[in-house]
Amino acid sequence: MVRYLAPLVIFVVMAGFLYYGLSLNPQDVPSPLVGKPAPQFELSQLHQTEQMISRDSNLGKVWLLNVWASWCVSCRQEHPVLMQLARSGEVPIYGLNYKDERDAAINWLQDFGNPYVMSAHDYNGRVGVDYGVYGVPETYVIDKQGVIRHKHTGPVSPQALKETILPLVRELKG
């Protein structure tokens, strides 16, 4: 009897784990950086290579850091949402162009519009690694003290913007 019952128990346990795993939201990826200072960086700007951009250049304001690339299909999906947000003026959006060719990124922004106050060019992906990026797009909400308050993995949807990102931005602006 035990010989037949053991495989059934193992199957039920495995099915339970599978059911639980499938019920999780893949965009709710916990980040160990939430609640901690955003990693320091200094990179050249995408459009003006002689000018630099750093995390500290945004101290004193609430801002978004959107990690994107011209080769990223999902970035194209979220782009209209970012364009609309940029037009609203509610929060400045800074780009981190990740592992991309500079000319391809500039052409992509010319074709689809530029929602960014400015974009840093992270050609080798070093800054992306410091931020824990494992795929683009990813968006970080960073407070006035330079602390990461939220990480959104995947394309920003109108729903995520309305229900999570903008309420947090408004709260942080105080």
Sequence and secondary structure as in RCSB ss.txt:
>XXXX:A:sequence
MVRYLAPLVIFVVMAGFLYYGLSLNPQDVPSPLVGKPAPQFELSQLHQTEQMISRDSNLGKVWLLNVWASWCVSC
RQEHPVLMQLARSGEVPIYGLNYKDERDAAINWLQDFGNPYVMSAHDYNGRVGVDYGVYGVPETYVIDKQGVIRH
KHTGPVSPQALKETILPLVRELKG
>XXXX:A:secstr
 HHHHHHHHHHHHHHHHHHHHHHS TT    TTTTSB    EEEBSS TTSEEEGGGGTTS EEEEEE TT HHH
HHHHHHHHHHHHHTSS EEEEEES  HHHHHHHHHHH    SEEEEETT HHHHHTT  SS EEEEE TTSBEEE
EEES   HHHIIIIIHHHHHHHH 
